[in-house]
Amino acid sequence: MNINVCGRNIVADPKRLLIAGYTGKDQESVKKHIDELKEIGVPAPPQVPMIYDLSTNLITTNNSISVIQESSSGEAEVVIMKIQGKWYLGLGSDHTDRGLEKVSIQKSKQVCSKPISTQFWALDDVKDRWDDIEMRSWMIVDGVKKEYQTGKLGEFLHPEELLKIIEERGYDSEDMIVFCGTLPIKNGEFIYGEAFSAELYDRLTDNNIQLYYQVHILVDSEVV
């Protein structure tokens, strides 16, 4: 897999994929989010933040993924990737099966591809202004682009804090990729559509990273 950092192509071959959940700095907001999920049948996590260990073959830079049913959706996440000892920052979507999520959060994540951007920034170049970097996402439903998430990275644990937790829990690995958490959904309701779009924006430099992919629903042979 090739990524682009400031015009330079770098070969990435992640050996571990971790999805971090409930990584908000504001624990009251985290608790509220957990309560919202419980109301729709999603079990509360045993600890926060949660670290989900998934298969690296889920990672894709393709602009299309396939899912088994309509009730799956993406969510914008900052992605940090360690390549030969150096950390890079990009954008990803933790696409999740919302039906299966009520049974097992980890399984609901494992059955869906994880699209990531091909463009990354060196983490050292932006880590001091992490809090001010903006992230937004949109769902495309019947051709209409609907704002889905909006906020700043300051709402999340800083990567240095998150990586310390990952190391303490024994998940640390060379050449790994970490999804660092997602923003609240507008109106608190999942939207399902034919495509997903997201953006990271660094207002100081006017640079951005974009992600877009289409969602193809497979024919469910078990439905008569």
Secondary structure, DSSP 8 states (H G I E B T S, - for coil): -EEEETTEEEE---SEEEEEES-BS-HHHHHHHHHHHHHTT----SSSSEEEEE-GGGEE--SEEEESSS-EE--EEEEEEEETTEEEEEEEE--EEHHHHTT-HHHHHHTS-EEB-SEEEEHHHHGGGGGG-EEEEEEEETTEEEEEEEEEGGGB--HHHHHHHHHHTT---TTEEEEEEE---GGG-----SEEEEEEEETTTTEEEEEEEEEEE---TT--
